[in-house]
């Protein structure tokens, strides 16, 4: 399975956070699954870390290194992804999350999230 991790799921997986469900933990660690992290998530981490937001335990630069060490693949934001954002219904206002769902639908990838609103975009979203 090709899985795109929502930012908080990616951070939880890296830090072995107890909020990560057993299903998500198993899916992320399954060698048969390709795990992806979006450049949009790196951008979100950079912004929130720079402003000292809680829940962002390390910088974007460290996150890239950790994602690489974990074997996650990085997904660049492409013009096609950006164009799909405007076609999405206004169910979610967060621009990072809107980009992630656009990327998941375009590639296609399964988006793994804990955000119930994101799950309303498609039945391909994995809500954990």
PLY file of the C-alpha trace (Angstrom):
ply
format ascii 1.0
element vertex 128
property float x
property float y
property float z
element edge 127
property int vertex1
property int vertex2
end_header
0.00 0.00 0.00
1.16 3.56 -0.74
0.51 5.68 2.37
0.86 9.44 2.70
1.15 10.41 6.36
-0.64 13.45 7.68
1.85 15.65 9.53
0.76 14.67 13.02
0.81 10.96 12.15
4.35 11.33 10.75
5.49 13.07 13.93
3.79 10.50 16.14
5.41 7.67 14.20
8.87 9.20 14.56
8.49 9.85 18.27
6.69 6.56 19.02
3.84 8.61 20.49
1.18 6.67 22.38
-1.53 8.45 20.37
-0.50 6.43 17.30
-2.92 3.52 17.09
-1.72 -0.07 16.85
-3.18 -0.26 13.32
-1.25 2.85 12.24
1.94 1.64 13.93
1.67 -1.70 12.11
0.92 -0.06 8.75
3.86 2.33 9.02
6.28 -0.42 10.03
5.05 -2.95 7.42
7.87 -3.32 4.87
5.28 -3.99 2.14
3.94 -0.45 2.52
5.62 2.58 0.97
5.42 5.47 3.43
5.37 9.01 2.08
5.70 12.42 3.74
4.78 15.54 1.82
6.95 18.61 1.40
3.83 20.40 2.67
4.31 18.60 6.00
7.94 19.70 6.13
6.76 23.26 5.50
4.11 22.94 8.24
6.72 21.62 10.70
9.07 24.49 9.80
6.43 27.15 10.40
5.08 25.68 13.62
8.52 24.91 15.04
9.72 28.44 14.28
6.75 29.83 16.21
7.34 27.45 19.12
4.11 25.53 18.72
3.76 22.59 21.07
3.63 19.19 19.45
6.46 20.01 17.06
9.44 18.43 18.84
12.13 19.20 16.26
13.01 21.44 13.34
12.10 20.80 9.74
15.75 20.02 8.92
15.85 17.36 11.66
12.47 16.03 10.50
13.85 15.50 6.99
16.79 13.58 8.45
14.52 11.50 10.69
12.10 10.74 7.84
15.06 9.65 5.70
16.42 7.43 8.49
12.97 5.87 8.91
12.89 5.04 5.19
10.01 7.38 4.37
9.85 8.85 0.88
9.42 12.57 0.40
6.70 13.80 -1.93
7.29 17.13 -3.66
4.41 19.52 -4.19
3.69 19.63 -7.91
1.65 22.20 -9.88
-1.01 19.52 -10.47
-1.41 19.08 -6.71
-1.84 22.82 -6.23
-4.46 22.99 -8.98
-6.53 20.19 -7.42
-6.81 22.16 -4.17
-9.25 24.62 -5.77
-11.55 21.77 -6.83
-11.91 20.43 -3.29
-15.13 21.19 -1.42
-14.61 23.61 1.48
-14.76 20.92 4.16
-11.43 21.80 5.76
-9.83 25.23 6.02
-6.25 24.25 6.86
-4.11 24.84 3.73
-1.60 22.11 4.66
-4.34 19.52 5.07
-6.01 20.60 1.84
-2.69 20.10 0.03
-2.25 16.64 1.57
-5.70 15.48 0.44
-5.06 16.95 -3.04
-1.77 15.06 -3.25
-3.34 11.83 -2.05
-6.14 12.05 -4.59
-3.81 13.03 -7.45
-1.03 10.47 -7.00
-3.04 8.32 -5.80
-1.98 7.56 -2.24
-3.89 6.57 0.88
-3.79 9.48 3.32
-3.44 8.31 6.93
-4.81 10.85 9.41
-6.42 11.28 12.80
-8.48 14.21 11.47
-12.11 13.19 11.00
-12.79 16.14 8.70
-10.07 15.01 6.27
-11.65 11.56 6.19
-14.84 13.08 4.72
-13.03 13.89 1.45
-12.62 10.32 0.25
-13.09 6.71 1.25
-9.41 6.21 0.43
-8.44 8.20 3.55
-7.36 5.96 6.43
-8.74 7.38 9.68
-6.76 6.19 12.69
0 1
1 2
2 3
3 4
4 5
5 6
6 7
7 8
8 9
9 10
10 11
11 12
12 13
13 14
14 15
15 16
16 17
17 18
18 19
19 20
20 21
21 22
22 23
23 24
24 25
25 26
26 27
27 28
28 29
29 30
30 31
31 32
32 33
33 34
34 35
35 36
36 37
37 38
38 39
39 40
40 41
41 42
42 43
43 44
44 45
45 46
46 47
47 48
48 49
49 50
50 51
51 52
52 53
53 54
54 55
55 56
56 57
57 58
58 59
59 60
60 61
61 62
62 63
63 64
64 65
65 66
66 67
67 68
68 69
69 70
70 71
71 72
72 73
73 74
74 75
75 76
76 77
77 78
78 79
79 80
80 81
81 82
82 83
83 84
84 85
85 86
86 87
87 88
88 89
89 90
90 91
91 92
92 93
93 94
94 95
95 96
96 97
97 98
98 99
99 100
100 101
101 102
102 103
103 104
104 105
105 106
106 107
107 108
108 109
109 110
110 111
111 112
112 113
113 114
114 115
115 116
116 117
117 118
118 119
119 120
120 121
121 122
122 123
123 124
124 125
125 126
126 127
